[in-house]
Amino acid sequence: MTRSARPVLLVLALMTAPADADGQTAYRRPPKAVTDILDAPAPPGVSVNPSRDYLLLVTADRYPPIADLAEPMLRLAGLRINPKTNGPARAPRITGLSLLSLSEPKAPPRLIALPPNPRLGGPVWSPDGTRFAVGHTADNAVELWVGDVATAKLAKVPGVVLNAAIGSSFQWMPDGKALLCDLVPANRGGPPAAPPAPAGPTVQESSGKAAPVRTFQDLLQGPHDEALFDYYAKSQPSLVDPAAGTVKPVGKPDVYLGFDPSPDGKSFLVTRVRKPYSYLYTLSAFPRTIEVWDREATAVHAIAELPLADTVPIEGVPTGPRSVRWVPTAPSQLAWVETLDGGDPKKKVPHRDRLVTMEVAEGLMIPPRPSLELEHRFAGLSFFEKGACLVSDYDRDRKWGRTFRTSFGPRGAADPKEVFSRSVQDRYNDPGSPVLKPLPNGERVLRTVNGSLVLEGPGASPTGDRPFLDLYDLETKTAKRLFQGGADEYATVAAILADDCSKLLIRRESQAEPANFFLRSDGVETKLTHNADPAPLLRQVKKQLVTTKRPDGVAITFTLYLPPGHNEGERLPTAFWAYPREFNSADTAGQVSGSPQRFTSVGGYSHLFFLTQGYAVMDEVSVPVVGPPETANDTYLEQLVASAKAAIDKAVEMGAVDRDRVGIGGHSYGAFMTANLLAHSDLFRAGIARSGAYNRTLTPFGFQSERRTFWEAPDVYAKMSPFNHADKVDEPLLVIHGAADNNPGTFPIQSERMYQAVRGTGGTARLVLLPHESHGYEARESIEHVLAEQIEWFDKYVKNAKPRVK
C-alpha cells in the first residue's frame, strides 16, 4: 500500500486555495440546513429541590462566541484560569432560570429575573430546598447570588467575591443558614510581575526511583508560574450568611483542595496544598496536608501529610490516606482508604486496600482504627441511613466488581455480605446502581423502601437499552420492578419525588417525540415540559440497530441512519463513525449499547449532520479489542480492520450503503483509529481525524487501556502508531485539532506531525487548527467551521469520489 509520488495538498486556508498554500483563513459556515439546526433553542435541563416540591428549569447558551474563548487564560498546574475573574477560563453559561411547582404542575413556570449578560453556574440547593445559590461570572469577578423559591427572585450577596480557580467555590452548611465559600483574599494586591530576565535555568532531577509520567499539559514552567499559581489559587474560606449579610473568615488564605463541614457542622475536613510544587505533574498530585479543624480554624487532628504523588505505578494509587470523607450518618466520623500493596497493582498480595474510620470528638484525639480489608482495589463506599454501608472493590485483571454490605463498629467492620458480583463490562446482567437521597443536613445516603435498596440501571438487552428503577431485597437478592418505559420509547427516572417511589419525575423520548419531563403519581402522568422538535427535517430519518459478526465470532453492532428522502434500493455515500473499546471476553464485547428508540438530536459538531446532506451514517460502530488486559493490543490492528470490514459488509448487504463511497471519522482515540484504518486497509475513501494522538512514543507510559510502557512493548507502540505508517495513508485525511487542547496525550503537535508525515510522503491531507479550542470544541464559529470542513471534505472525496482503480 506504499504510495508512489502523488500531488500534495497542504491547506491551512480555504479548501479552494491552491495546493501547498499555508496560513489562516476566515471562519466558514456550513449549509443552511445545518445552521438552522444549530440556531434552534436548546431544551432546558432540570434540577429538583431537596424538598421535592419545585423543579428548576435551567437554560444554557450552548455555543458561546469565539470572543469568549479568546479572553485571557493562564495555564497553571493543570488549571485554566481567567485572570480577570479569578475563575475558570471557560465560564459556565446558564442564561435562564424558571421555577415550576410540582404541587401545581399545570401552572406556568415562574421566570426568575437574572443579572444583565448572565453567565451562571449550576444551582446548589440549601438542605431544606427553600433557596439555591449560583455563581455568576461578571466582567471582573465571580459573584455569589442566592435565589428564593417563595418569591422566585435571585439576589446578589454584596461584598462577596468568589475564588473559583480550583473548582466549586461554595456549599451550604448543614443548618442551611450560611454558605461556606472560597473568597478572593482581601487586599491581596496585584498579580506578581514577570521578571525582566530569568534568574537561572529550570532544573529537574530524578532520584533513581521509577516515576512514570503521564503526558500532562498546562504544567508549571518556572518560579513565575509558581508565584502566579499561589496568587490565583489561594483563597480565604469564609462563612457567608446571605440573610444577615455577614461574612466571617475561617482560618487564613491558603491553597485549599477541600474544606468540608462535618454533618453536625462543628468541624471541618481541610485539605491544603504544600510545596514543593512539581513541573511534571498537575495540582492533583501536589503534596498536601489533610487535617480536621474546629469552628475557630484550630487544627485538632492531623490525618495525613502526603508527599508529591510522583511514584504511582501505572493504574496504581498513591500510598497514605485517600478518599477521606465524613460519614454522612454520624455527627463527626471520618472514613478513608489506605493501600496495602504500596499502590502497585502488579504486586501479589492477599488484600490491596483497607478501610479506616476515626471518630472526631471535641478536644479528644481518638486514634483511627482499621475497619475492613479488601481483596481488590477499593471502588466505592455508600451509607444507609441507619448503620450499615455498601463497600465495593474492583479486580482490574478480570474487570470484575463486587459490592458488600457491612457496618463499622468499635471493633471494626461487621462480617461483609456479598450483594453483587459481576463483570463490569457485562451490561446485560447489570443489576443497576444504588440511588441516593439527601438528608436534612445536606448529606446523601442510600435510598431504601421498607429495607429494600432502590436501584436504577440501563436495562441493556440485545434490542437496546430500556432503563429501569427496581427495589432490590438485600436478603433474598431479588428485584421488584418499579418502572420501565415501553419498548417503543426511551424513558428514564430523572428524580424520585416520594419516599415510597410512588411519585416520579420521568424523562421520556421516542424516535418521533423530543425529550420531555412528566410527573408520574400512582401511575398517572402529567406532562410538565413542552419541548418542540428543533429539527423537523430529521424526523424523516430512518434509524435501525444492526448486529453482525466478524470472522472470529465477535459480535459487531452499529446504528444505521438513512437520510430524509432515501429511496428503497438507493445506495448512498456513508459516514462511518466509531471509537474502539477494550474487552476481556467476546461475550461482553458483542453486547448492544444504546437504544434505537431515542430521539435523533443533533448538535455541536456531530457527524450526524451528514444526514442533512444525503449521507447514510453508520454510528457508534462497535470496534472491540478483545483479549487479556496486558496483551489485547498485540492484535489491535487486526481486530480493528476485521471489525470495520464486518460492519461495512453488513451495511452493504442491507442495500443502502455504497461500498465504494464510505468515509471514516472519529474523535480522540477514534481519530487514532481513523488514521490506522486508512493506513492498514482499503475500506474507506477518506478520513476525518479530530483531536487525536498518532505517535505513541510521545505517550510512552501507557495510553488508553495499554498498561505496558514503551520500553516493555516497543514493537506494539511502533505497530499501533499510524505516524510510523504515514506513507501507507493513501486516502485523503482531514486532521482537525483544538490549538489549546488540554487532554493528556493529545497535544496539538500530534496532529501537526501526523499531517506533516502524510504530506511529506506524498499523501493528500489537510490540517485545521482551531484557535482557543480545547479537546472538544465550543465556540459557535469553531463548530460551524468544523462542520463546513467535514461536509466539504467528504463531498469531495467520498460522495463525489471517482471509481476505484481496480
KEDREN-307912 format. One record per residue (C-alpha): x, y, z. Coordinates in pm, whole numbers, padded with zeros to 5 digits, always signed. Layout:
# KEDREN-307912
XYZ;...
# end
This chain:
# KEDREN-307912
+00000+00000+00000;+00304+00229-00001;+00237+00516-00235;+00426+00635-00533;+00474+01011-00559;+00147+01199-00600;+00027+01560-00583;+00040+01707-00235;-00242+01911-00086;-00131+02125+00207;-00405+02359+00319;-00443+02553+00636;-00664+02801+00449;-00971+02757+00229;-01030+02430+00051;-01038+02628-00268;-00688+02760-00203;-00414+02628-00428;-00220+02322-00322;+00067+02391-00080;-00097+02713+00045;-00043+02785+00416;-00194+03040+00651;-00501+03146+00842;-00848+03178+00696;-01178+03330+00797;-01430+03108+00971;-01657+02924+00732;-02025+02835+00757;-02186+02502+00673;-02502+02466+00459;-02824+02633+00577;-02984+02302+00673;-02707+02269+00932;-02718+02625+01068;-03097+02606+01103;-03050+02318+01347;-02771+02498+01532;-02998+02801+01568;-03276+02603+01738;-03304+02671+02113;-03174+02403+02346;-03430+02230+02569;-03393+02319+02938;-03234+02095+03193;-03398+02039+03530;-03296+02043+03896;-03531+01916+04170;-03503+02081+04511;-03440+01858+04817;-03795+01904+04947;-03916+01774+04608;-04186+02034+04559;-04020+02251+04293;-03848+02196+03963;-03589+02448+03849;-03577+02471+03469;-03227+02562+03352;-03145+02704+03008;-02787+02739+02887;-02607+02901+02595;-02466+02604+02403;-02238+02790+02165;-02052+03092+02302;-01881+03330+02059;-01512+03282+01991;-01455+03615+02167;-01545+03445+02496;-01285+03175+02439;-01029+03438+02343;-01037+03600+02687;-00708+03588+02884;-00614+03244+03013;-00340+03124+03246;-00238+02757+03229;-00108+02663+03572;-00064+02315+03724;-00341+02166+03512;-00577+02458+03579;-00701+02709+03325;-00775+03038+03494;-00919+03365+03367;-00704+03626+03546;-00977+03889+03506;-01231+03692+03709;-01015+03453+03917;-01246+03185+03785;-01228+02911+03523;-01115+03013+03176;-01437+02861+03040;-01710+03025+03248;-02040+02838+03287;-02315+02972+03065;-02659+02928+03223;-02872+03210+03083;-03223+03125+03201;-03394+03001+03518;-03761+02939+03597;-03947+02760+03877;-04220+02503+03826;-04434+02397+04122;-04475+02020+04139;-04786+02066+04354;-04941+02271+04071;-04786+02106+03765;-05026+02268+03518;-04944+02621+03633;-04695+02807+03411;-04335+02827+03536;-04230+03145+03716;-03947+03318+03531;-03657+03433+03751;-03502+03767+03659;-03126+03734+03606;-02840+03985+03608;-02751+04152+03275;-02548+03930+03039;-02587+03630+03269;-02319+03363+03293;-02440+03150+03581;-02311+02821+03713;-02518+02526+03828;-02759+02578+04118;-02667+02447+04463;-02976+02390+04680;-02996+02462+05051;-03069+02144+05250;-03433+02245+05310;-03492+02329+04942;-03614+02684+05002;-03312+02856+04848;-03040+02792+04592;-02704+02955+04531;-02530+03019+04200;-02202+03172+04096;-02224+03449+03836;-01921+03533+03623;-01923+03909+03576;-01665+04104+03376;-01404+04114+03655;-01521+03876+03927;-01725+03570+04015;-02018+03683+04228;-02245+03489+04467;-02620+03510+04407;-02895+03340+04607;-03239+03250+04476;-03554+03229+04685;-03820+02973+04590;-04109+03154+04758;-04051+03480+04572;-03884+03340+04258;-03620+03611+04291;-03242+03599+04261;-03031+03846+04459;-02662+03923+04468;-02483+03878+04800;-02295+04208+04836;-01927+04219+04921;-01861+03857+04825;-01605+03779+04552;-01562+03406+04493;-01233+03238+04412;-01343+02975+04158;-00997+02898+04018;-00977+02541+04150;-01336+02423+04140;-01660+02450+04332;-01627+02763+04544;-01928+02740+04777;-02150+02495+04963;-02429+02521+05219;-02356+02449+05582;-02557+02162+05734;-02801+02401+05905;-02882+02564+05569;-02837+02916+05709;-02487+03001+05586;-02269+02919+05288;-01908+02809+05324;-01730+02998+05045;-01382+03027+04897;-01325+03400+04858;-01056+03605+04689;-00837+03724+04981;-00899+04086+05072;-00622+04335+04996;-00406+04078+04817;-00270+04337+04576;-00187+04291+04211;-00055+03973+04048;+00321+03908+04053;+00501+04070+03763;+00708+03859+03529;+01082+03905+03584;+01258+04101+03310;+01508+03816+03276;+01521+03463+03417;+01709+03414+03741;+01855+03091+03610;+01772+02768+03432;+01483+02542+03521;+01624+02217+03662;+01464+01879+03722;+01638+01577+03872;+01538+01218+03943;+01647+01010+04242;+01673+00672+04074;+01320+00561+04161;+01073+00467+03889;+00828+00753+03839;+00610+00705+03529;+00500+01040+03390;+00173+01072+03204;+00168+01331+02927;+00001+01614+03116;-00049+01959+02973;-00072+02310+03128;+00214+02241+03373;+00407+02496+03577;+00708+02619+03379;+00914+02810+03634;+00921+03025+03950;+00698+03294+03799;+00431+03033+03721;+00457+02915+04082;+00401+03271+04202;+00102+03312+03970;-00041+02981+04089;-00014+03089+04451;-00172+03426+04374;-00478+03293+04191;-00525+02962+04378;-00507+03096+04733;-00849+03157+04881;-01000+03274+05208;-01258+03028+05348;-01549+03222+05491;-01897+03166+05632;-02142+03384+05441;-02491+03442+05580;-02689+03583+05285;-02988+03680+05503;-02784+03871+05761;-02530+03996+05508;-02235+03884+05724;-01902+03735+05619;-01688+03552+05878;-01340+03435+05770;-01236+03084+05878;-00859+03043+05903;-00610+03215+05677;-00568+03232+05298;-00410+02920+05153;-00438+02684+04857;-00728+02463+04963;-00832+02149+04778;-01112+02074+05023;-01291+02245+05310;-01587+02031+05409;-01805+02073+05719;-01887+01771+05932;-02251+01657+05934;-02302+01829+06272;-02136+02149+06145;-01887+02162+06434;-01570+02062+06244;-01408+02097+05903;-01214+01844+05697;-00940+02057+05543;-00702+01965+05260;-00425+02215+05181;-00160+02204+04907;+00202+02218+05014;+00532+02290+04841;+00748+02193+04662;+00532+02214+04353;+00603+01997+04051;+00682+02089+03690;+00594+01737+03569;+00261+01679+03744;-00064+01866+03786;-00224+02001+04102;-00393+01665+04171;-00051+01512+04253;+00094+01801+04458;+00196+01746+04823;-00082+01815+05071;-00188+01802+05433;-00523+01666+05549;-00646+01788+05888;-00958+01834+06099;-01024+02190+06218;-01274+02317+06470;-01507+02612+06403;-01232+02852+06513;-00989+02712+06249;-00769+02535+06501;-00617+02212+06368;-00729+01948+06619;-00641+01629+06429;-00373+01557+06167;-00492+01291+05923;-00205+01281+05674;+00096+01463+05535;+00115+01337+05176;+00419+01385+04950;+00418+01451+04578;+00244+01157+04409;+00523+01106+04154;+00594+00736+04202;+00243+00598+04148;+00262+00290+03922;+00056+00277+03604;-00306+00206+03705;-00191+00226+04067;-00284+00451+04358;-00080+00671+04594;+00014+00550+04940;-00134+00706+05252;-00496+00801+05325;-00707+00869+05017;-01077+00933+04954;-01105+01088+05301;-01467+01183+05376;-01718+01238+05652;-01955+00951+05733;-02290+01115+05648;-02489+00939+05921;-02263+01024+06215;-02213+01368+06373;-01836+01371+06313;-01687+01044+06196;-01432+01007+05917;-01367+00721+05677;-01086+00675+05429;-00889+00413+05234;-00524+00307+05260;-00334+00080+05024;-00184-00247+05143;+00018-00318+04827;+00214+00005+04808;-00027+00119+04539;+00119-00127+04288;-00149-00339+04113;+00116-00586+03992;+00211-00696+04343;+00072-01028+04459;-00091-00965+04797;-00393-01113+04981;-00551-00769+05023;-00497-00447+04829;-00680-00186+05036;-00828-00132+05377;-01097+00100+05507;-01014+00311+05812;-01255+00503+06036;-01197+00764+06304;-01419+00947+06549;-01369+01321+06585;-01459+01442+06936;-01413+01793+07070;-01076+01819+07242;-01020+01444+07230;-00790+01252+06995;-00944+00913+06915;-00693+00707+06713;-00805+00578+06373;-00896+00211+06354;-00872-00028+06056;-01224-00147+05980;-01221-00368+05671;-00961-00521+05439;-01048-00554+05069;-00911-00825+04843;-00914-00596+04541;-00889-00220+04482;-01144-00004+04665;-01413+00117+04426;-01679+00291+04634;-01846+00350+04970;-02210+00446+05034;-02402+00456+05361;-02751+00351+05457;-02947+00598+05666;-02911+00372+05969;-02585+00199+06049;-02485-00015+05754;-02299+00068+05433;-02212-00073+05091;-01843-00118+05002;-01721-00206+04652;-01391-00338+04520;-01258-00392+04167;-01032-00658+04017;-00855-00488+03728;-00729-00814+03575;-01074-00970+03546;-01254-00633+03517;-01475-00765+03791;-01663-00565+04051;-01811-00674+04384;-02029-00496+04638;-02059-00595+05004;-02290-00494+05286;-02125-00426+05620;-02119-00181+05911;-01847-00015+06116;-01827-00055+06492;-01577-00012+06777;-01419-00348+06689;-01402-00290+06315;-01642-00388+06040;-01912-00648+06064;-01869-00960+05856;-01924-00832+05498;-02201-00997+05297;-02174-01002+04919;-02456-00816+04743;-02337-00803+04382;-02056-00973+04187;-02018-00937+03812;-01804-00835+03517;-01825-00457+03497;-01838-00496+03117;-02146-00720+03128;-02421-00470+03053;-02692-00732+03009;-02660-00850+03370;-02613-00509+03529;-02844-00503+03834;-02828-00123+03846;-02664+00135+04068;-02792+00245+04410;-02992+00567+04418;-02900+00826+04684;-03126+01064+04875;-03049+01384+05069;-03068+01408+05447;-03190+01723+05627;-02825+01829+05676;-02748+01804+05303;-02554+01475+05325;-02656+01193+05091;-02731+00830+05178;-02867+00519+05007;-03237+00530+04927;-03440+00236+05056;-03808+00141+05071;-03903-00091+05357;-03545-00211+05379;-03505-00278+05005;-03243-00092+04806;-03354+00135+04521;-03154+00069+04204;-03150+00235+03864;-02991+00075+03558;-02964+00095+03179;-03172-00214+03112;-02936-00325+02835;-03050-00606+02607;-02992-00734+02252;-03269-00498+02135;-03122-00191+02305;-03141-00011+02638;-03464+00020+02838;-03372+00196+03165;-03541+00075+03483;-03600+00151+03851;-03602-00150+04086;-03646-00239+04450;-03378-00491+04549;-03434-00711+04852;-03095-00749+05018;-03192-01069+05197;-03349-01265+04912;-03141-01094+04640;-03449-01049+04424;-03564-00739+04242;-03910-00588+04200;-03954-00357+03903;-04099-00015+03989;-04068+00146+03647;-03954+00070+03295;-04050+00253+02978;-04219+00091+02684;-04040-00094+02406;-04114+00190+02160;-03966+00471+02372;-03666+00564+02584;-03769+00669+02934;-03560+00726+03246;-03639+00821+03606;-03498+01171+03647;-03593+01201+04016;-03781+01018+04291;-04039+01252+04442;-04186+01032+04718;-04018+00812+04978;-04214+00506+04864;-04130+00579+04495;-04500+00626+04413;-04422+00967+04267;-04153+01001+03998;-04015+01255+03756;-03985+01080+03419;-03784+01193+03118;-03934+01039+02805;-03845+01048+02437;-03903+00838+02125;-03798+00840+01762;-04086+01079+01686;-04103+01289+02006;-03830+01501+02167;-03743+01453+02534;-03992+01598+02783;-04049+01561+03155;-04356+01404+03311;-04485+01391+03668;-04590+01033+03741;-04801+00985+04053;-04952+00642+04130;-04930+00552+03761;-05097+00873+03635;-04878+01111+03434;-04886+01488+03381;-04669+01647+03115;-04451+01922+03266;-04245+02048+02970;-04336+02102+02609;-04008+02098+02415;-04053+02143+02042;-03876+01948+01770;-03564+02155+01688;-03509+01981+01353;-03832+01857+01189;-03631+01754+00882;-03463+01481+01086;-03796+01313+01169;-03776+01172+00816;-03456+00993+00910;-03481+00615+00932;-03288+00452+01215;-03207+00086+01273;-02995-00104+01525;-02780-00354+01334;-02588-00657+01459;-02340-00873+01271;-02026-01077+01343;-01664-01057+01238;-01482-01377+01132;-01367-01465+01484;-01730-01469+01604;-01721-01140+01798;-02047-00952+01754;-02035-00604+01596;-02318-00356+01640;-02398-00014+01498;-02690+00219+01436;-02763+00278+01070;-02923+00613+00986;-03071+00678+00642;-03127+01042+00540;-03457+01214+00458;-03582+01127+00109;-03393+00800+00079;-03550+00562-00171;-03552+00186-00120;-03257+00027-00302;-03065+00354-00344;-02701+00318-00240;-02566+00618-00054;-02234+00776+00037;-02176+00689+00401;-02006+00832+00709;-01867+00560+00938;-01805+00683+01295;-01655+00478+01578;-01447+00468+01897;-01255+00147+01986;-01307-00010+02328;-01130-00293+02508;-01295-00607+02645;-01184-00919+02830;-01427-01150+02656;-01608-01183+02325;-01940-01222+02509;-01930-00876+02665;-01767-00720+02358;-02069-00809+02146;-02333-00665+02377;-02555-00390+02239;-02514-00040+02375;-02765+00241+02328;-03124+00245+02207;-03280+00276+01861;-03581+00445+02024;-03403+00767+02118;-03500+01094+01956;-03246+01182+01688;-03099+01502+01825;-02809+01672+01653;-02590+01948+01790;-02234+02072+01819;-02000+01931+01556;-02181+01596+01537;-02122+01370+01239;-02499+01315+01228;-02520+01645+01040;-02413+01440+00737;-02775+01321+00729;-02880+01668+00614;-02653+01630+00311;-02781+01298+00177;-02537+01064+00353;-02612+00744+00537;-02442+00731+00877;-02308+00421+01048;-02296+00550+01404;-02133+00411+01719;-01988+00118+01530;-01854-00116+01796;-01485-00175+01737;-01399-00413+02021;-01042-00503+02104;-01077-00836+02283;-00812-01009+02491;-00632-01017+02825;-00575-00661+02950;-00198-00698+02939;-00179-00812+02576;-00505-00719+02399;-00329-00452+02193;-00093-00709+02041;-00365-00772+01781;-00517-00423+01786;-00475-00356+01414;-00605-00695+01304;-00915-00658+01522;-00966-00301+01403;-00971-00399+01037;-01187-00707+01099;-01449-00505+01288;-01468-00230+01026;-01493-00477+00739;-01767-00679+00910;-01974-00365+00974;-01935-00238+00616;-02013-00579+00469;-02337-00593+00669;-02438-00237+00578;-02374-00306+00210;-02572-00629+00232;-02870-00431+00367;-02880-00238+00040;-02836+00127+00137;-02459+00174+00167;-02231+00217-00135;-01917+00017-00059;-01710+00242-00284;-01819+00560-00105;-01759+00515+00265;-01566+00771+00468;-01442+00715+00823;-01418+00957+01113;-01354+00971+01483;-01258+01194+01775;-00965+01145+02016;-00900+00768+02030;-01143+00746+01738;-00910+00975+01542;-00623+00738+01622;-00840+00454+01489;-00923+00654+01174;-00559+00710+01081;-00478+00345+01146;-00762+00216+00929;-00658+00443+00643;-00301+00314+00675;-00382-00055+00710;-00691-00112+00495;-00857-00004+00172;-01208+00003+00317;-01252+00381+00307;-01223+00661+00053;-01128+00936+00301;-01099+01007+00672;-01163+01278+00931;-00946+01263+01245;-01025+01511+01524;-00809+01582+01830;-00613+01258+01812;-00271+01119+01901;-00078+00937+01631;+00273+00874+01765;+00269+00654+02072;+00632+00717+02157;+00503+01057+02275;+00284+00876+02531;+00547+00625+02648;+00398+00541+02990;+00077+00390+02861;-00230+00518+02678;-00600+00439+02681;-00605+00090+02841;-00246-00002+02744;-00064-00080+03069;+00282-00151+02934;+00537+00123+02887;+00709+00185+02556;+01022+00009+02686;+00823-00301+02779;+00642-00328+02444;+00828-00119+02182;+00700-00330+01892;+00338-00276+01995;+00387+00101+02030;+00553+00113+01688;+00294-00106+01517;+00000+00087+01662;+00135+00434+01575;-00013+00550+01243;+00263+00813+01231;+00504+00527+01161;+00289+00418+00868;+00206+00760+00724;+00343+00652+00387;+00057+00398+00369;-00218+00655+00423;-00325+00655+00060;-00668+00810+00111;-00729+01181+00182;-00708+01265+00553;-00860+01574+00718;-00691+01642+01053;-00862+01881+01298;-00731+01982+01639;-00801+02243+01906;-00496+02463+01934;-00544+02477+02314;-00608+02105+02370;-00553+02016+02737;-00630+01644+02722;-00339+01427+02841;-00160+01280+02541;-00338+01467+02261;-00106+01764+02230;-00173+01966+01913;+00176+01869+01795;+00042+01516+01745;-00182+01639+01462;+00081+01875+01325;+00338+01597+01298;+00089+01349+01152;-00014+01599+00887;+00349+01671+00802;+00424+01299+00780;+00138+01235+00536;+00225+01542+00336;+00595+01464+00332;+00540+01113+00197;+00316+01230-00087;-00030+01199+00067;-00340+01416+00044;-00407+01584+00375;-00545+01898+00534;-00471+02035+00880;-00714+02265+01062;-00605+02413+01396;-00889+02582+01586;-00779+02889+01787;-00853+02878+02161;-01033+02543+02140;-00960+02254+02375;-01012+01879+02329;-01376+01942+02249;-01487+02249+02056;-01721+02512+02199;-01738+02840+02007;-02013+02885+01752;-01761+02994+01490;-01544+02686+01553;-01838+02446+01539;-01965+02592+01213;-01617+02579+01065;-01563+02215+01165;-01898+02116+01013;-01819+02303+00693;-01478+02134+00670;-01620+01788+00735;-01901+01817+00483;-01682+01964+00210;-01411+01702+00267;-01648+01410+00234;-01838+01574-00052;-01515+01597-00246;-01352+01267-00158;-01644+01038-00066;-01975+01149-00218;-01816+01254-00547;-01528+01008-00539;-01418+00872-00871;-01448+00495-00915;-01164+00299-00759;-00884+00190-00986;-00909-00189-00993;
# end
